[in-house]
């Protein structure tokens, strides 16, 4: 496994210890901008006690046993940069991008260290410093983060082209002939992860306003996402059906923008703020009891709009209100009380993988299980290491394929031990990762969103 060439970090780092292999004293970013780490409230930077409670929960440390690959090792580096004692270097940058950002360390931390805020600030400093810049990397990041994922119409057009490529059989033809061997190494490694694009996107599956058969108890907005809209629009339809079955009028704005989580997690905080503003503009919060998300990674970021826009005079108040209204679908169903599906559906044996940003980011662990247990005939089998990252982690399976595949193998072995024919998980990235692993291994196990299983139970119960 390739590791960042970072040396000199001791087993128990302390503020007075020197990390000599990195370089020193760069309190300013490119073009004189103060570093994001330096601008953070210093109580966040110094909160780590170096106790080591995070070490057994960190997938990269578990794999390498190297201190630099642990949360406390990375925090020691970030603190030295915040103190102006170390510069942002390529070695530091590669270490920060070797981190999954799974936030398991936050769950384990007895001091409540806000690793996620440190992590995003560190990556923003890396991108601002330009230490990883190459013409190829700059082009890819510009086209993806600043063009494709800021333009929903363009993203959908690309999705439609990919759907044509798949539905015409051209993708299978290319794979059978082994033509993928002709692709550049990076693209060749990414190709097996290509998800199946749905023939219809959310706007054609869900009307702008849908009302339940009985008088509605609540009025909620539904987020359809960006990648989720292309490859799991059926999950969005299932989410709308579940909300309707639970007495909610569902409002779904058209052609929604990316929420900005992809940008925030990859060092583009200013673009993330702009995407947050566009998302806020799409919803009339004064007329909604809640805004519902069904994607764990997006939800974790969406709940930080108040912090992200706290100093924006036009959006700060609305962003704070947004944070109070934003609910994960499982969280919302548990809050209002789940309407049980009719009895008489075929028995199901299901295990549940906890998406990192649902259990560690949003601290939602009980509610998805309650959703699954509400389904008559469903037997929930606990998954060993259910909170251990599957290796998807946003685009980690693209940028760090070796480590990602190691984590995926570990996850699939745990799933197999349960002997469950269905594995449920509540994040599109996890679903893509697990489905690709199941397909590559020739497994017959189904991967599904918990809400899709609940929607299936409502439909089958009505038909029986």
WOKA-V741695 format. One record per run of one state. SS is the DSSP state (H for helix, E for strand, L for the rest). FROM is the first residue (numbers start at 1). LEN is the number of residues. Records with the same first field share a line. If there is no record, write none. Layout:
SS->FROM-LEN, FROM-LEN
This chain:
L->1-27, 29-1, 33-1, 35-1, 40-2, 46-9, 58-1, 65-2, 70-1, 83-7, 99-5, 109-6, 130-5, 151-1, 168-2, 177-2, 183-2, 192-10, 206-3, 211-7, 223-4, 232-1, 246-2, 252-9, 265-4, 283-2, 288-2, 294-2, 303-2, 309-7, 337-11, 353-3, 360-6, 374-4, 382-14, 400-1, 419-3, 425-3, 441-5, 449-1, 464-1
E->28-1, 34-1, 209-2, 218-5, 248-4, 290-4, 326-3, 348-5, 378-4, 422-3, 446-3
H->30-3, 36-4, 42-4, 55-3, 59-6, 67-3, 71-12, 90-9, 104-5, 115-15, 135-16, 152-16, 170-7, 179-4, 185-7, 202-4, 227-5, 233-13, 261-4, 269-14, 285-3, 296-7, 305-4, 316-10, 329-8, 356-4, 366-8, 396-4, 401-18, 428-13, 450-14
